[in-house]
Amino acid sequence: MTVQAKTGGQELTYSRMRGIVAILIAFMKQRRMGLNDFIHKIATNSYTCKHPDVQTILHINPAQAAECMNTNPSPPPSPSSQINLGPSSNSSAKPSDFNFLTVIGKGSFGKVLLARHKVDEKFYAVKVLQKKAILKKKEEKHIMSERNVLLKNVKHPFLVGLHFSFQTTDKLYFVLDYINGGELFYHLQRERCFLEPRARFYAAEIASALGYLHSLNIVYRDLKPENILLDSQGHVVLTDFGLCKENIEPNGTTSTFCGTPEYLAPEVLHKQPYDRTVDWWCLGAVLYEMLYGLPPFYSRNTAEMYDNILNKPLQLKPNVSNAGRHLLEGLLQKDRTKRLGAKEDFQEIKIHVFFSPINWNDLIEKKITPPFNPNVSGPNDLQHFDPEFTDEPVSGSIGQSSDSILITASVKEAAEAFLGFSYAPPMDTFL
């Protein structure tokens, strides 16, 4: 039997009606993906894209349908937009695109490896994360936030850039700028502290990066020497955006208790609402450590250190200039409403007398010669990486998943948790 009805000049047969119903059922099942994700999935499927009813639903003509079948990924959205680039199954990037050479870092959820892309032959730092570990600690929101922030970093010289993000059934991959001048933490350990001009240079580049993040309504929240890298020339590069908080307006606050103990601001320890001035507190703590060798309220006993942060007055030794002492007092002000940066944010930092030797335009254009040159001979120069990492075998760190792997319930859960993670640039970036 055939049921017929006129719809837009076309007969609606029973089989066609069943097709529409199937699409709607699929839509309801996939609603958790979000409307944009689901439409993107339909529009990039070569079979469904040709279906006339799908074209009607999506309001596209046959020419547009042919265009949507093009497998070239879309360019990244503007930094100000909310990023959602669709489900991972549309990504063209995969682990086999790279030769993985050396382990160069480790974290809570995986490792960072030096890799070389087989097409453009460039070197990248590839952060490989275990989905199970992330889900076990319920950190998937932080990982997705890190990816979103990385996509917004493309316009600033002192923030690490993302080239790809993609996923397999059990792992997530961030393909990042390869930075091999060493962690600031590594250099501080070797030299104990820095002379004031060197500390000023690093603090200025860090402040510039934080100011840029704040202009995008992002609070960094985890500034520490381990997250500050030096590039091959000696310029600062901030990395690790897992604790960033997005969508914090100039007067907005958040209340999540997070960060690293030595650098927590008093308002965070009090579990009070806090704003972007937590980043200026952290800048003060890092500057203090660069000048004096230890964080400002440090104690081996964490409870005692927390009490120091909350109650102990800031102690400044005389081997720092008056301008440096004044800046530290302003940044490490326990009352966030009186802290330097509370009113005009980065603009207050820029005009402080401590930074009077800095030409900020030259700084952002990297026209100021760094005070320290890591002297790396090339990408294969690993002298500033801990042998604890570089001595590890690469095999087993990547664990490329077979396409024929049986999708278990836990893997399905992992796949759904990271919808929209994958990102690839336009293909012409490799030409």
C-alpha positions in Angstrom: 0.0 0.0 0.0 1.2 3.5 -0.8 0.1 6.5 1.2 0.4 9.7 -0.9 0.2 13.3 0.0 1.3 16.5 -1.8 4.1 18.4 -0.1 5.8 21.2 -2.0 4.9 19.7 -5.4 6.4 16.3 -4.4 4.6 13.1 -3.5 5.1 11.9 0.0 5.2 8.1 -0.3 5.1 5.7 2.6 8.8 4.9 2.1 9.7 8.6 2.0 7.6 9.2 5.2 9.5 6.3 6.9 12.7 8.0 5.9 11.6 11.3 7.5 10.4 9.5 10.6 13.8 7.7 10.8 15.6 11.1 10.6 13.4 12.5 13.3 13.9 9.5 15.6 17.7 9.8 15.1 17.4 13.5 15.9 15.7 12.8 19.2 18.3 10.1 20.1 21.1 12.4 19.2 19.7 15.5 20.9 22.3 15.2 23.6 24.9 16.0 21.0 23.4 19.4 20.5 21.6 20.7 17.5 24.7 22.0 15.8 26.6 18.8 16.1 23.7 16.7 14.8 23.0 18.9 11.8 26.8 18.9 11.0 26.7 15.1 11.1 23.8 14.9 8.7 25.2 17.6 6.4 28.6 15.9 6.1 27.2 12.5 5.3 27.4 11.8 1.6 24.3 9.6 1.6 21.9 11.7 3.7 23.1 14.9 2.2 21.7 13.9 -1.2 18.3 13.0 0.2 15.7 15.6 -1.0 13.9 15.7 2.3 17.1 16.3 4.2 17.9 19.1 1.8 14.4 20.5 2.5 14.9 20.2 6.2 18.3 21.9 6.1 17.1 24.5 3.5 19.9 23.7 1.0 19.7 23.3 -2.7 21.4 20.5 -4.7 24.5 22.7 -5.4 24.9 23.4 -1.7 24.4 19.7 -1.0 27.3 18.9 -3.3 29.3 21.5 -1.5 28.5 20.1 1.9 29.8 16.7 0.7 33.3 18.3 0.4 35.4 16.6 3.0 37.7 19.6 3.6 37.2 20.8 7.2 36.0 24.3 7.9 38.4 27.0 9.2 38.4 27.7 12.9 35.8 30.2 14.1 36.7 33.7 15.2 38.2 33.9 18.7 35.1 35.7 20.1 32.6 33.0 19.0 31.5 30.0 21.0 33.4 27.0 19.5 31.6 23.9 18.5 33.2 22.2 15.5 31.0 19.1 15.3 31.4 15.4 16.1 34.8 13.7 16.0 33.9 11.3 13.2 34.4 14.1 10.6 38.0 14.8 11.5 40.7 14.0 8.9 43.6 14.0 11.4 44.8 10.7 12.9 47.8 9.3 14.9 49.3 7.7 11.7 49.8 11.2 10.3 52.8 11.5 12.6 56.1 10.0 13.4 56.3 10.0 17.2 59.9 10.5 18.3 60.4 11.2 22.0 58.5 11.5 25.2 59.0 15.1 26.4 56.5 15.4 29.3 54.0 13.7 31.5 50.8 14.8 33.2 47.8 13.4 35.2 46.0 12.0 32.1 48.8 11.2 29.7 52.0 12.2 28.0 53.5 14.8 25.7 55.5 13.6 22.7 57.7 15.2 20.2 56.3 14.2 16.8 57.0 15.0 13.1 54.1 15.4 10.7 54.5 13.1 7.7 53.1 15.7 5.2 54.5 19.1 6.2 57.5 17.5 8.0 57.2 20.0 10.8 57.8 19.2 14.5 54.9 19.4 17.0 54.3 18.6 20.6 51.5 16.1 20.8 49.6 15.8 24.0 48.1 12.3 24.3 45.4 11.9 27.0 43.6 8.8 28.2 39.8 9.2 28.1 39.3 6.7 30.9 41.5 8.6 33.3 39.7 11.9 32.4 36.3 10.4 32.9 37.3 8.7 36.1 38.2 12.1 37.6 35.2 13.8 35.9 37.5 16.3 34.1 36.0 16.2 30.7 34.7 19.7 31.0 38.2 21.0 31.7 39.6 19.2 28.7 37.0 20.6 26.4 37.5 24.0 27.9 41.3 23.6 27.3 40.6 22.8 23.6 38.3 25.9 23.2 40.9 28.2 24.8 43.7 26.8 22.7 41.6 27.6 19.5 41.4 31.2 20.7 45.2 31.6 21.3 46.1 31.9 17.6 46.7 35.6 17.7 49.0 36.0 20.6 52.8 35.3 20.5 53.1 34.2 24.2 50.4 31.5 24.2 51.0 28.0 22.8 49.1 27.4 19.6 46.9 24.4 18.7 47.3 22.9 15.2 45.0 19.9 15.5 42.9 18.1 18.0 41.5 14.7 17.3 40.5 11.5 19.0 40.6 7.7 18.7 38.2 5.4 20.7 40.3 5.7 23.8 42.6 8.7 23.5 42.5 12.5 22.9 45.3 14.2 20.9 46.3 17.9 21.1 48.8 18.8 18.4 50.6 21.9 19.7 53.5 24.2 19.0 56.8 22.5 19.8 58.6 24.6 22.4 62.0 23.4 23.5 63.7 26.1 25.5 62.6 24.5 28.8 60.2 25.2 31.6 60.7 28.4 33.6 60.6 26.0 36.6 63.6 24.0 35.1 65.7 27.2 34.7 64.7 28.5 38.2 65.8 25.2 39.7 69.2 25.5 38.0 69.8 29.1 38.8 67.7 29.5 42.0 66.6 33.1 41.1 66.9 35.7 38.3 68.3 39.2 38.2 65.6 41.8 38.2 65.9 42.8 34.4 65.4 39.1 33.4 62.5 38.7 35.8 60.9 41.9 34.5 61.1 40.6 30.9 59.4 37.3 31.7 56.8 39.1 33.9 56.0 41.5 31.1 55.5 38.7 28.5 53.4 36.7 31.0 51.3 39.8 31.8 50.7 40.4 28.1 49.5 36.9 27.6 47.2 37.1 30.7 45.8 40.5 29.5 45.0 38.9 26.1 43.1 36.0 27.8 41.2 38.5 29.9 40.2 40.4 26.8 38.5 37.2 25.7 36.8 36.8 29.1 39.1 33.9 30.0 40.7 33.6 33.5 43.8 31.4 33.4 43.8 30.3 37.1 46.9 28.1 37.0 49.9 30.4 36.5 53.1 28.7 37.8 56.7 28.2 36.6 55.8 24.7 35.3 53.3 26.1 32.9 55.6 28.8 31.6 57.9 27.6 28.7 60.7 29.3 26.9 60.9 29.1 23.2 64.1 28.5 21.2 64.9 32.3 21.4 64.0 32.7 25.1 60.5 34.2 24.8 57.8 33.1 27.2 55.0 30.7 26.1 52.1 29.9 28.4 50.8 26.4 28.1 48.3 24.0 29.9 44.8 25.6 29.8 43.0 22.9 31.6 41.9 25.1 34.5 40.9 28.1 32.4 37.5 29.5 33.0 35.6 30.9 30.0 32.9 33.6 29.8 34.0 35.7 32.8 33.0 39.3 32.1 35.1 42.1 33.5 33.0 42.3 36.7 32.1 38.6 36.6 33.1 36.0 39.2 33.4 32.2 39.6 33.9 30.1 42.7 35.5 26.7 41.7 38.3 25.7 44.1 41.2 25.0 41.8 44.8 25.9 41.2 48.2 24.9 42.6 48.7 25.3 46.4 51.7 27.6 46.4 50.0 30.1 44.1 46.4 30.1 45.4 44.9 33.6 46.1 43.4 34.2 49.5 39.9 34.5 48.1 40.2 31.1 46.5 41.3 29.6 49.8 38.4 31.3 51.5 36.1 29.7 48.9 34.7 33.1 48.1 33.6 34.2 44.6 36.7 35.4 42.7 37.4 37.2 39.5 40.3 37.7 37.0 42.4 39.3 39.7 43.4 35.8 40.8 45.7 35.8 37.7 47.4 39.0 38.9 48.0 37.4 42.3 49.6 34.5 40.6 51.7 36.8 38.5 52.9 38.4 41.8 53.7 35.0 43.2 55.7 33.9 40.1 57.6 37.3 40.0 58.4 36.9 43.7 59.7 33.4 43.1 61.8 34.6 40.2 63.4 37.3 42.4 63.7 35.4 45.7 63.8 31.7 44.8 60.7 30.5 46.5 56.9 31.4 46.3 56.0 34.3 48.7 54.2 32.3 51.5 55.9 28.9 51.0 56.0 26.2 53.6 56.6 22.5 53.3 53.5 22.1 55.5 50.5 22.8 53.2 48.2 23.8 56.1 50.8 26.3 57.4 51.3 27.6 53.9 47.6 28.2 53.5 47.5 30.0 56.8 50.5 32.2 55.6 48.6 33.1 52.4 45.5 34.1 54.4 47.1 35.8 57.4 50.8 36.4 57.2 52.0 39.9 56.0 54.1 39.9 52.8 57.8 40.0 53.6 60.1 41.6 51.1 63.9 41.5 51.4 65.9 44.6 50.4 67.7 43.1 47.4 64.9 44.2 45.0 64.3 47.7 43.7 61.6 50.0 45.3 59.6 49.6 42.0 59.8 45.8 42.2 58.8 45.8 45.9 55.9 48.2 45.1 54.7 46.0 42.3 54.8 42.9 44.5 52.8 44.6 47.2 50.2 45.6 44.6 49.9 42.2 43.0 50.0 40.2 46.3 47.4 42.4 48.0 45.2 40.0 50.0 42.0 42.0 49.4 41.2 41.4 45.7 39.2 44.7 45.4 42.4 46.6 46.3 44.8 44.5 44.2 46.7 45.9 41.3 44.6 45.2 38.2 41.2 45.2 40.1 40.1 48.4 38.3 41.6 48.5 34.8 43.0 45.0 34.6 46.1 44.7 32.3 46.3 48.5 31.8 47.2 49.0 35.4 50.0 46.5 35.1 51.4 48.1 31.9 51.8 51.5 33.4 53.4 50.5 36.7 56.8 52.0 37.2 58.5 48.6 37.4 57.7 48.1 33.7 58.8 51.6 32.6 61.8 50.1 30.7 59.4 48.0 28.6 58.2 49.1 25.2 55.0 47.1 25.1 54.6 47.4 21.3 58.1 46.1 20.8 57.5 43.4 23.4 54.4 42.0 21.6 56.3 42.0 18.2 59.2 40.2 19.8 61.6 43.0 19.0 63.1 42.9 22.5 66.0 40.5 22.7 65.4 38.0 25.5 67.9 38.2 28.4 68.6 34.5 28.2 69.1 32.3 25.1 68.4 28.6 25.6 70.9 27.9 22.8 69.1 25.0 21.3 70.6 23.7 18.0 67.3 22.6 16.5 64.1 20.5 17.1 66.1 17.5 18.1 68.0 19.4 20.8 66.4 18.0 24.0 68.9 19.4 26.6 66.1 21.4 28.4 63.8 18.4 28.9 64.1 16.1 31.9 65.8 12.8 31.1 63.0 11.2 33.2 60.8 11.9 30.2 63.1 11.6 27.3 64.5 8.2 28.4 61.0 6.6 28.3 60.2 4.4 25.3 57.7 6.0 22.8 56.1 2.6 22.1 53.1 2.2 24.4 52.7 6.0 24.9 50.5 6.4 21.8 48.7 3.0 21.7 47.0 3.7 18.3 43.6 2.1 18.4 42.6 -0.4 15.7 39.7 0.5 13.5 38.3 -3.0 14.1 38.2 -2.6 17.9 35.0 -3.7 19.6 33.1 -0.6 20.8 32.2 -1.4 24.4 29.8 0.6 26.6 32.7 2.4 28.3 34.2 3.4 24.9 30.8 4.7 23.7 30.5 6.7 26.9 34.0 8.2 26.2 33.0 9.0 22.6 29.9 10.9 23.7 31.8 12.8 26.4 34.1 14.4 23.9 31.8 15.2 21.0 33.1 18.3 19.2 36.7 17.8 20.4 38.2 17.1 17.0 39.6 20.0 15.0 41.6 20.2 11.8 42.7 23.3 9.9 42.0 23.9 6.1 44.0 21.5 4.0 45.9 24.3 2.2 47.9 24.9 5.4 50.0 21.9 4.4 50.6 23.0 0.8 
